Amino acid sequence: MSVREEFDQWAAEGRDRGMEERHWHTAKHALARMPVADGDTILDLGCGSGYAGRALRETADAGRVYGLDASPEMARNARSYTDDPRVTYLVGDFEHLPFADDSIDHCFSMEAFYYASDPHAALSELARVLRPGGTFYCAVNFYEENVHSHHWPEMVGVEMTRWSEREYRRAFRDAGLYVAGQDRIPDREITIPSADEFPTEDWESRDAMVERYRTYGTLLTVGVAP
Ligand SMILES: C[S@@+](CC[C@H](N)C(=O)[O-])C[C@H]1O[C@@H](n2cnc3c(N)ncnc32)[C@H](O)[C@@H]1O
């Protein structure tokens, strides 16, 4: 199945809101770190339900927000959750961003970047549209060090690029972005049942679940356009 077909189905089944709820645990910490100033133009790559853009409009007074998603159904759902005229949801793909050079102040992406069919091309596009000093906050739960995520491509049924922390840094630099920081944001909100409730359908042991959420969590890599 293509990424578009997969996520069209998720959106049609209303699973975009469940995804938002789970991702919000760590996404909100990444969003809170973004140096958004009044009036800035923001891009959310792979926006899903579009919650990140709406949050930045509400909390950081972003001037203009664009959420871009390959799935028309996701973009349609996202549009239905707001009537803010400064928030726009577009259908498009990471490798062909419909924006002029140097036109975006900050970009955010949560649990989406690794679906890019050509992640290097996606980073080059991003470097093109970011204004000098603009930032890219790239958050992923699927990455090499997080061994508990390795089976996801078979589970979801679409291709994903599994980079290590070092590979993310190198790819950002190769695309012409400085790496301003990289760290893991633990998910402290997910409920982890008591030891006697394991194994479960998803977890062999409580330790594995603790490691996945509290030790690995979300990998955040921050790039800055020169
Ligand atoms: C796992 S969802 C995450 C959605 C949202 N960012 C969140 O945190 O809930 C990944 C989203 O990225 C979108 N996506 C994947 N590859 C894409 C691409 N190449 N171009 C645009 N959107 C893409 C999918 O359609 C999907 O809505």
The ligand as an SDF file (V2000), in Angstrom:
LIG
                    3D

 27 29  0  0  0  0  0  0  0  0999 V2000
    2.2930    8.9060   11.4280 C   0  0  0  0  0  0  0  0  0  0  0  0
    1.4800   10.2610   10.6730 S   0  0  0  0  0  0  0  0  0  0  0  0
    1.8900   11.5930   11.7610 C   0  0  0  0  0  0  0  0  0  0  0  0
    0.9250   12.7350   11.6480 C   0  0  0  0  0  0  0  0  0  0  0  0
    1.1440   13.8990   12.6200 C   0  0  0  0  0  0  0  0  0  0  0  0
    2.3930   14.5790   12.3280 N   0  0  0  0  0  0  0  0  0  0  0  0
    1.1040   13.4370   14.0380 C   0  0  0  0  0  0  0  0  0  0  0  0
    2.0550   13.6920   14.8030 O   0  0  0  0  0  0  0  0  0  0  0  0
    0.0960   12.8020   14.4390 O   0  0  0  0  0  0  0  0  0  0  0  0
    2.4780   10.5850    9.2470 C   0  0  0  0  0  0  0  0  0  0  0  0
    1.8350   11.5510    8.2760 C   0  0  0  0  0  0  0  0  0  0  0  0
    2.8120   11.9240    7.2940 O   0  0  0  0  0  0  0  0  0  0  0  0
    2.2150   11.9200    6.0160 C   0  0  0  0  0  0  0  0  0  0  0  0
    3.2620   11.6660    5.0080 N   0  0  0  0  0  0  0  0  0  0  0  0
    4.0390   10.5740    4.9190 C   0  0  0  0  0  0  0  0  0  0  0  0
    4.9040   10.6790    3.8860 N   0  0  0  0  0  0  0  0  0  0  0  0
    4.6700   11.8770    3.3270 C   0  0  0  0  0  0  0  0  0  0  0  0
    5.2560   12.5750    2.2200 C   0  0  0  0  0  0  0  0  0  0  0  0
    6.2360   12.0420    1.5030 N   0  0  0  0  0  0  0  0  0  0  0  0
    4.7960   13.7970    1.9210 N   0  0  0  0  0  0  0  0  0  0  0  0
    3.7740   14.3530    2.6630 C   0  0  0  0  0  0  0  0  0  0  0  0
    3.1980   13.7380    3.7170 N   0  0  0  0  0  0  0  0  0  0  0  0
    3.6260   12.5150    4.0440 C   0  0  0  0  0  0  0  0  0  0  0  0
    1.1710   10.8140    6.0930 C   0  0  0  0  0  0  0  0  0  0  0  0
    0.1440   10.9520    5.1190 O   0  0  0  0  0  0  0  0  0  0  0  0
    0.6670   10.9410    7.5280 C   0  0  0  0  0  0  0  0  0  0  0  0
   -0.4670   11.7590    7.6490 O   0  0  0  0  0  0  0  0  0  0  0  0
  1  2  1  0
  2  3  1  0
  2 10  1  0
  3  4  1  0
  4  5  1  0
  5  6  1  0
  5  7  1  0
  7  8  2  0
  7  9  1  0
 10 11  1  0
 11 12  1  0
 11 26  1  0
 12 13  1  0
 13 14  1  0
 13 24  1  0
 14 15  1  0
 14 23  1  0
 15 16  2  0
 16 17  1  0
 17 18  1  0
 17 23  2  0
 18 19  1  0
 18 20  2  0
 20 21  1  0
 21 22  2  0
 22 23  1  0
 24 25  1  0
 24 26  1  0
 26 27  1  0
M  CHG  2   2   1   9  -1
M  END
$$$$
